[in-house]
Amino acid sequence: MKSLETLAHDLDRVGRCFGVSSAPCLTVVPVRSAAFSVTRLCRNVSRSIPAAVRIPAENAYLVMLYLDDVSHCDIRQDGSLTAARHYPRGSICLVDLKDGAAIMLQSRLDSLAFIVPYDLFDELGELMTDLAACSLQCRRGIADAMIDHMGKALLPLFERNDPCSTATLRHMAIALCTHLLHDYGRLPEMETFVDSEPNILTKAQEKAVKDYVLENLQKNLTVGSIAAVAGVSIRQLSLGFRQVTGVTPYQWLMQVRIDRAKDLLSQRSLSLQTIAHRCGFTDHSHLSRSFVRETGMTPSAWRNYRLQ
């Protein structure tokens, strides 16, 4: 898994895309491996000299929270511009970056840019099994008091660097993702796939996915790599796997890892760190948190109870 320093370097490209290479960026891994980031963007732009912004395609959503009024227009694929639009302070834009995004800034920008990868939503399924959304409905220039309050609460974190800041950012990231899924999530029955993609996995695809997970349990598996094995998109995998198994791919992966951990805990000679490694957890702390959520007991307590 990439270090936070490497992830921060990867994610600070948001500032570069907006022409603010020195823009401060906060990064955290809220659950397992998918990295969440928020970048503070401040750039002076005049209507007479607009500034083009191009964000490359990636499997993630961009949430822009405007801390002050701003005007910008979209840049179409042929290079032409849409009509300029005014975005008031406190409003947001929620954009799917699967095809990238391009805008032309026509006034000063003061905002927070959140990058939320698709994989993070699947990882959250481990924590909140009631969230059934597979994708988000994009919005432009709408008021969202919740995200506005969250953004303002995060601003002080850009001015200090301490362990408490990381913990706060992790909790805020989970809260933001939960809000996005509850308020902008598409339910499975709303999901459509281009080119008439089937919305259910075949038996062969389901077997390929499960075999791949079992054979690579120690590795840093992602929903993207699992989808590639089945030859489907991430969204099709998320929806199809839930339909045939009743859980998301990530939930099933965690169940398998917990079951493997239970088997290994019967061997007292194995340390929790060794068991965590063999089951694909980041470390013994990650194993313990996941184990408690699944069983209500710590690994040590479960081991002592079973081996009495």
Secondary structure, 3 states (H helix, E strand, C coil): CCCHHHHHHHHCHHHHHCCCCCCCEEEECCCCCCCEEEEEEEECCECCECEEEEECCCCEEEEEEECCCEEEEEECCCCCECCCEEECCCEEEEEEHHHCEEEEECCCEEEEEEEEEHHHHHHHCCCCCCCCCCEECCEEEEECHHHHHHHHHHHHHHHCCCHHHHHHHHHHHHHHHHHHHHHHEECHHHCCCHHHCCCCCCHHHHHHHHHHHHHCCCCCCCHHHHHHHHCCCHHHHHHHHHHHHCCCHHHHHHHHHHHHHHHHHCCCCCCHHHHHHHHCCCCHHHHHHHHHHHHCCCHHHHHHHHCC
